[in-house]
Amino acid sequence: MTAVRPAYRPGMSPGLLRVVPAVSVLLLVAGVLPSLGARAAAAGTCVSWSGAQPPSPGTARDPLSGVAVLSPCNAWAVGLSSSGDTDMNSLIEHWNGSSWAVTPSAVPGSVTSALAGVHAISAANIWAVGGYTDSSRGRTLILHWNGTAWKQVPSPSLGSFPGLSAVDATSARDVWAVGAYSLPSGFRTLIEHWNGRAWNQVPSPTPGKSAVLTGVAAVSANNAWAVGDVIGANADQSLILHWNGRTWMRVASPNPGLSNDFYAVDATSASNAWAVGDAYDGTGRKSLIVHWNGHNWARVPSPNRGGPADFNLLFGVAALPSGTAWAVGTYTNVLGDYTLVLAWNGKTWQRQPSPTPGNGKAEAHLLAVAASSATSVWAVGFFLDMLLPQRALALHCC
């Protein structure tokens, strides 16, 4: 795989790690260890990563880019299904404890649509976000599950190509969605909030000339995080925003590489949050994990596979109050692309064996991870099938 520029961004490479419909949706795609808490959760609760693969209704690609887990018998995954470059439709699949099945989604009449993130408040209150196009322009897409059906909910759409990448909530009346929209001068950060009655845009800073948000984590009504990056001409710099109950403000974040990107964030308390991405060191890309201890964000060492020119990219993170955490993504070398799973054991991040399904040349990517317990974890993405190129991928920690 060859990155288009040092600031590697999913969707900008042949791997198509985060699918970016050309018309609308932004699916973009040093630490102080004692400060991370005294609890030592056992990452070894996973015996292996496996799972029956979900349906792939399209004939071109069916990547899954978001997942929410309520229980071992109740999980949701979202993405898109495509049978060609101009035929892209949002994809929602449900896990009932024994198999995955496609669930109809309330997508408006559109040219293309895709979903990037999903969050479950309860079995009858789930949100999914992304974007779609109508006959004239791109628009944000927000769907809600009420326990019976998915229905579209009106949401603000700014600029030419708005899209939402992630969603999280603290309650039925406190839901956040983040992404970006396009102006002639560049991308602007986009944050929207559900107050129990309607979705409204909330002002957010856009450092530099162009910036995007790719992940969000809400802890309380007065404490939420959003991550992404500030896009430069030749390199990106990490971006972390914080909600204090009144305004979104940028906070200092590590930039250990020449170019740095965050793709996901998760938090369990005011003093325990993780953000993941990658850092370019001039030769290859290294996994990037940072931790919030209640006072500052600091880089935590994380393992990397392969040689100095290889890519280790983390696109999803999930944390539990017990202290257990997982990060997932892709390892890339000259031979192909392989799934990458890291687990936090309370002291260090360690790599876990994970399958790379498919026929022929290796190409498998994990884009998101979620957990309801240490033994109920799902990671989703896509893999290459030589007969039907890109198939939905779901791996279960058991």
C-alpha positions in Angstrom: 0.0 0.0 0.0 1.3 3.5 -0.8 0.1 6.5 1.2 -0.8 9.5 -0.9 1.0 11.8 1.5 2.8 11.5 4.9 -0.5 12.4 6.6 -2.0 9.1 5.8 -5.8 9.2 5.8 -8.2 6.2 5.4 -10.0 6.5 2.1 -7.0 8.1 0.4 -5.3 4.8 -0.4 -6.2 1.6 -2.4 -7.0 0.0 0.9 -10.0 2.3 1.2 -9.9 2.0 5.0 -12.7 4.5 5.6 -14.9 4.6 2.6 -15.4 8.2 1.3 -18.2 8.5 -1.3 -16.8 11.2 -3.6 -20.0 13.2 -3.4 -20.9 13.6 0.2 -19.8 11.6 3.2 -16.7 12.3 5.4 -15.9 8.9 6.7 -12.4 10.0 7.3 -11.8 7.5 8.0 5.8 9.4 26.2 3.1 8.5 28.7 3.4 8.4 32.5 2.3 4.9 33.2 1.7 5.2 37.0 -0.9 7.8 36.3 -3.1 5.4 34.3 -4.7 3.9 37.4 -3.9 1.1 39.8 -6.4 -1.4 38.5 -4.9 -4.2 36.4 -7.6 -5.6 34.2 -6.8 -8.9 32.5 -6.6 -8.4 28.7 -6.3 -12.2 28.6 -10.0 -12.6 29.0 -10.0 -13.1 25.2 -9.1 -16.6 24.2 -9.3 -15.8 20.6 -10.8 -13.5 18.0 -13.2 -15.2 15.6 -16.8 -15.1 14.4 -19.3 -15.9 11.7 -19.1 -13.2 9.1 -22.0 -10.9 8.5 -23.9 -10.7 5.2 -22.4 -8.6 2.3 -25.3 -7.6 0.1 -23.3 -5.6 -2.4 -21.2 -6.8 -5.3 -18.4 -4.3 -5.0 -17.7 -3.5 -1.3 -19.5 -3.8 2.1 -17.3 -2.3 4.7 -18.5 -1.9 8.3 -17.2 1.2 10.0 -19.1 1.4 13.3 -20.2 -1.1 16.0 -22.2 -1.0 19.2 -22.5 -3.8 21.7 -25.4 -4.1 24.2 -24.9 -7.7 25.4 -23.6 -11.0 24.0 -26.9 -11.4 22.2 -27.4 -7.9 21.0 -25.0 -5.9 18.8 -25.3 -3.5 15.9 -22.9 -2.7 13.0 -23.1 0.0 10.4 -21.4 0.9 7.1 -22.2 0.9 3.5 -23.0 -1.5 0.7 -22.0 -0.9 -2.9 -22.4 -2.5 -6.2 -20.5 0.2 -8.1 -18.8 3.6 -7.8 -22.1 5.4 -7.9 -24.3 2.9 -6.1 -23.7 3.2 -2.4 -26.3 2.7 0.3 -26.2 2.7 4.1 -25.8 -0.7 5.7 -27.1 -1.8 9.1 -26.6 -5.3 10.5 -27.8 -6.8 13.8 -26.3 -9.6 15.9 -28.8 -11.7 17.8 -26.4 -14.0 19.6 -26.0 -16.5 16.8 -25.9 -14.7 13.5 -25.7 -11.3 11.8 -28.6 -10.1 9.6 -29.2 -7.0 7.5 -31.8 -4.7 9.0 -33.7 -2.2 6.7 -32.7 1.4 7.2 -34.7 4.5 6.7 -32.5 6.1 4.1 -34.0 9.1 2.2 -34.3 9.0 -1.6 -30.7 9.7 -2.5 -27.9 9.0 -4.9 -25.6 7.7 -2.2 -25.6 7.2 1.5 -23.3 5.7 4.1 -23.1 5.3 7.9 -19.9 5.7 9.9 -20.8 5.4 13.5 -23.4 3.9 15.9 -24.1 4.2 19.6 -26.6 2.3 21.7 -28.1 3.9 24.8 -30.5 0.9 25.3 -32.0 -1.8 23.2 -34.8 0.6 22.1 -32.7 3.8 21.8 -29.8 3.6 19.2 -28.3 6.3 17.0 -26.4 5.9 13.7 -24.7 8.7 11.8 -23.1 9.3 8.4 -24.1 11.3 5.3 -26.1 11.1 2.1 -26.7 13.1 -1.1 -29.9 14.2 -2.7 -30.3 15.7 -6.1 -28.4 18.8 -5.3 -25.9 18.4 -2.4 -24.6 16.4 0.4 -26.3 16.2 3.8 -25.7 14.8 7.2 -27.5 11.5 8.0 -28.8 10.6 11.4 -30.9 7.5 12.0 -32.7 6.4 15.2 -33.8 2.9 16.3 -36.8 2.9 18.6 -36.8 -0.8 19.2 -38.9 -1.6 16.1 -37.6 0.4 13.1 -34.8 2.8 12.0 -36.1 6.3 11.1 -34.3 9.3 9.9 -34.2 12.3 12.2 -33.6 15.8 10.8 -30.1 17.2 11.4 -28.2 20.3 10.4 -26.2 20.2 7.1 -23.6 22.9 6.5 -21.3 23.5 3.6 -21.0 21.5 0.4 -20.1 18.1 1.7 -21.1 17.5 5.4 -20.7 14.2 7.1 -20.8 12.7 10.6 -18.2 10.2 11.6 -19.1 9.2 15.2 -21.8 9.4 17.8 -21.9 8.9 21.6 -24.3 9.7 24.5 -24.6 10.0 28.2 -28.4 9.8 28.2 -31.5 9.9 26.0 -31.3 13.7 26.2 -27.6 14.2 25.8 -26.2 12.8 22.5 -23.2 14.1 20.5 -22.3 13.6 16.9 -19.1 14.8 15.2 -17.6 15.1 11.7 -16.8 17.9 9.3 -18.1 19.9 6.4 -16.5 21.5 3.4 -16.0 25.1 2.4 -13.9 26.5 -0.5 -11.2 27.3 2.1 -11.1 23.7 3.5 -12.8 21.4 6.0 -14.4 22.7 9.1 -15.1 20.8 12.3 -18.8 19.9 12.8 -20.4 19.0 16.1 -24.1 18.4 16.6 -26.1 17.7 19.8 -29.4 16.0 20.6 -31.3 17.5 23.6 -34.1 15.0 23.6 -36.2 17.1 21.0 -33.9 18.1 18.1 -30.4 18.0 16.7 -28.6 21.4 16.8 -25.2 22.5 15.6 -22.9 23.5 18.5 -20.0 25.9 17.7 -16.6 24.2 17.6 -13.1 25.5 16.8 -11.3 24.7 13.6 -7.6 25.3 14.1 -5.6 26.2 11.0 -7.2 26.4 7.6 -8.7 22.9 7.7 -9.6 20.3 10.3 -11.9 17.3 10.8 -13.3 15.3 13.7 -13.4 11.6 13.6 -14.3 10.4 17.1 -16.4 11.5 20.1 -16.8 10.2 23.7 -19.2 11.6 26.3 -18.7 11.1 30.0 -21.3 13.5 31.5 -23.4 16.5 30.5 -20.3 18.6 31.4 -17.5 16.4 30.1 -17.1 15.1 26.5 -14.2 14.7 24.1 -13.8 14.9 20.3 -10.7 13.9 18.3 -9.4 14.3 14.8 -6.7 16.2 13.1 -5.6 19.6 11.8 -4.9 19.1 8.1 -1.7 20.7 6.7 -0.4 20.9 3.2 2.0 18.0 3.8 1.3 16.8 7.3 -1.4 16.6 9.9 -1.3 17.4 13.6 -3.5 15.8 16.3 -6.6 17.6 17.4 -8.5 17.0 20.7 -11.5 19.2 21.8 -13.1 19.2 25.2 -16.7 20.1 26.2 -16.9 21.7 29.6 -20.7 22.1 29.7 -20.6 25.5 28.0 -18.2 25.4 25.1 -15.9 23.2 23.0 -12.3 24.1 23.4 -9.0 22.7 22.1 -6.7 21.1 24.6 -3.0 20.2 24.2 -2.4 16.8 22.6 0.8 14.8 21.8 2.4 15.1 18.4 5.3 12.6 18.5 5.6 12.2 14.7 6.2 14.5 11.7 2.5 13.9 11.0 -0.1 12.7 13.5 -3.7 11.6 13.3 -6.4 10.6 15.7 -9.4 8.4 14.6 -11.2 7.4 17.7 -11.7 8.1 21.4 -13.4 6.4 24.3 -13.8 7.4 28.0 -15.1 5.7 31.1 -14.7 8.5 33.6 -13.4 12.0 34.1 -9.9 10.6 34.6 -9.8 7.7 32.1 -10.0 8.3 28.4 -8.1 6.8 25.4 -7.5 8.2 21.9 -5.9 6.2 19.1 -4.5 6.9 15.7 -1.0 6.9 14.1 2.2 8.9 13.8 4.4 9.2 10.8 8.1 9.2 11.7 9.6 9.9 8.2 9.7 6.3 7.2 6.6 4.5 8.3 3.5 4.9 10.4 3.5 3.8 14.0 0.5 3.2 16.3 -0.4 6.2 18.4 -2.2 5.8 21.7 -2.7 8.6 24.2 -4.3 8.6 27.7 -6.2 11.2 29.7 -5.5 10.9 33.5 -7.7 13.8 34.6 -5.0 16.4 34.0 -3.3 15.9 30.7 -3.1 13.8 27.6 0.1 11.7 27.4 1.4 9.1 24.9 1.5 5.5 26.2 3.9 3.1 24.5 2.1 0.7 22.1 3.5 -2.2 20.1 4.2 -2.1 16.3 4.5 -5.0 13.9 7.1 -5.2 11.1 9.9 -3.0 10.0 10.5 0.7 10.1 8.8 1.4 6.8 5.6 -0.6 7.6 2.3 0.9 8.7 0.5 0.3 12.0 -2.8 2.2 12.1 -5.4 2.3 14.8 -8.9 3.2 13.9 -11.0 2.1 16.9 -10.8 2.0 20.7 -13.1 0.6 23.4 -12.7 0.9 27.1 -14.6 -0.5 30.1 -14.9 0.9 33.7 -13.0 -2.2 34.9 -9.9 -0.9 33.2 -9.9 -3.2 30.2 -9.4 -1.6 26.8 -8.9 -2.6 23.2 -7.6 -0.8 20.1 -8.0 -2.1 16.6 -6.8 -1.2 13.1 -4.5 -2.4 10.3 -1.0 -3.5 9.9 0.4 -3.0 6.4 3.6 -4.2 4.7 4.7 -4.9 1.2 2.8 -8.2 1.2 -0.6 -6.9 2.2 -2.9 -5.6 4.9 -3.6 -7.5 8.1 -6.0 -7.0 11.1 -4.4 -5.5 14.1 -5.7 -5.9 17.7 -4.1 -4.4 20.8 -5.3 -5.0 24.4 -4.6 -3.0 27.6 -3.9 -5.2 30.6 -3.7 -2.4 33.2 0.0 -1.9 32.7 0.9 -2.2 29.0 -0.6 -2.5 25.6 0.0 -5.9 24.1 -0.8 -7.3 20.6 -3.3 -10.1 20.4 -3.4 -12.7 17.6 -6.3 -11.9 15.2 -7.3 -13.6 11.9 -7.0 -12.0 8.5 -9.6 -13.7 6.4 -9.9 -13.7 2.6 -8.5 -15.4 -0.5 -5.3 -14.5 -2.3 -3.5 -11.3 -1.3 -4.0 -10.3 2.3 -6.3 -7.3 2.8 -8.2 -7.0 6.0 -9.0 -4.0 8.1 -10.6 -3.4 11.4 -12.3 0.1 11.7 -14.1 0.0 15.0 -14.5 -1.9 18.2 -17.0 -1.9 21.1 -17.6 -3.9 24.2 -20.3 -4.6 26.8 -18.0 -6.7 29.0 -14.5 -8.2 28.9 -16.0 -11.3 27.1 -18.4 -9.5 24.9 -16.3 -7.5 22.4 -16.9 -7.0 18.6 -14.5 -5.5 16.1 -15.7 -4.7 12.5 -14.2 -3.7 9.2 -13.8 -5.4 5.8 -11.6 -7.9 4.0 -10.8 -8.8 0.5 -12.5 -11.7 -1.3 -11.0 -12.4 -4.7 -14.5 -13.3 -6.1 -16.5 -10.6 -4.4 -13.8 -8.0 -3.6 -14.6 -6.2 -0.3 -16.7 -8.1 2.2 -18.0 -7.1 5.6 -15.8 -8.3 8.5 -16.8 -8.9 12.1 -14.5 -10.5 14.7 -15.7 -11.5 18.2 -13.6 -11.7 21.3 -14.4 -14.9 23.1 
